[in-house]
Amino acid sequence: MTQTLDASGRIQAVTVLELGPCAVSQIKTRPIDGYDAIQITWGRKKHSRTSSAELGHFKKAEVAAGIATREFQPRGDVQLKLGQIIRVHEVFAAGDLVDVTGISKGRGFAGVIKRHHFGGFPNSRGTHEYFRHGGSIGNRSFPGRVRKGLRMAGQMGNERVTILNQKILEVLPDENLVLVAGAVPGANHGIVVVRHAVKQQRELELAVNG
Amino acid sequence: MNDVIRKLEERSLRKDIPQFRVGDSLRLQVRVVEGEKERIQPFEGIVIKINRGGNRATFTVRKVSYGIGVERIFPLHSPRLEKIQVLSRGKVRRARLYYLRKLSGKAARVETVG
């Protein structure tokens, strides 16, 4: 992440994403696969790390084996050919709203204070070995069980997270870069999936009505 | 730092900023937007902190206005800074002059050099 300064001196926190170029590695169609989708691949995987199954799959489309391969639902009636290279500026423009999906940073097995922002217990006045506990988790013989969904300690992070409706501020086609307002899930150099915002339309309508 | 990000930040760096250090006295011409109108407001004081880092760099200027200490943090590369004028060079032994906050009157001065 970094920030941008506009002509009036306004500061905006941005995330720099490298998007594409991606190659179309498979086109799924309803008769063969049961649904329509475009499979694209990004980056280049070392030959020694590519399985023979992957090699055969990418050879069909005559594209280099990629590091990340993802499926997308085509928007409208875009005609894509197998093996075609897709660049950022062909898909996104400044001002577009996008959804960014990534794997969030893992925090391991986290306690309730870190994971659910519990308040903990006083550091003095008789607290004995009970500083970062969650407190009571239920009643007595009625109901005699712990409620479903009660917030407790457990794995935090390292899960798939999607941030909806993030704004693209700038597209730099030569460098394959996109500047997105705000933060995106995951660590630096992590892999993210960017798609056009799915809920954008509804929000626009709401804005008109409201 | 990441080369890609460094290159992006270089686009918004200003090249017309004079060299100044912590302890120097500055006179700033700050562009202020009031409703529709824009005017220039001077701000004069001692630099007590410089926070470096590409286009995210900031500096803090402290002055005492009618007996009240005032500190303003400016982005170093902000286009709202019309002009930065160095009034005097200070001789200080610290990177952060937070100790000035506890001092008043003659004690709150910084020795000048040159």
Contacts between the chains, C-beta under 8 A, distances in Angstrom:
chain1	res1	chain2	res2	distance
A	2	B	5	5.0
A	2	B	8	6.4
A	2	B	9	5.8
A	2	B	54	7.0
A	2	B	55	7.3
A	2	B	56	6.8
A	3	B	55	6.8
A	3	B	56	5.6
A	4	B	12	6.5
A	4	B	55	7.7
A	5	B	12	4.5
A	5	B	55	6.0
A	5	B	75	6.7
A	5	B	77	6.1
A	5	B	78	6.4
A	5	B	79	6.8
A	7	B	79	5.9
A	8	B	33	7.6
A	8	B	79	7.1
A	8	B	80	7.4
A	9	B	31	7.6
A	9	B	75	7.2
A	9	B	78	4.5
A	9	B	79	5.0
A	9	B	80	3.7
A	11	B	75	6.4
A	16	B	2	8.0
A	16	B	4	6.2
A	16	B	5	5.7
A	16	B	8	6.2
A	18	B	4	7.3
A	175	B	4	7.2
A	177	B	4	6.9
A	177	B	8	7.5
A	179	B	8	7.6
A	188	B	2	7.6
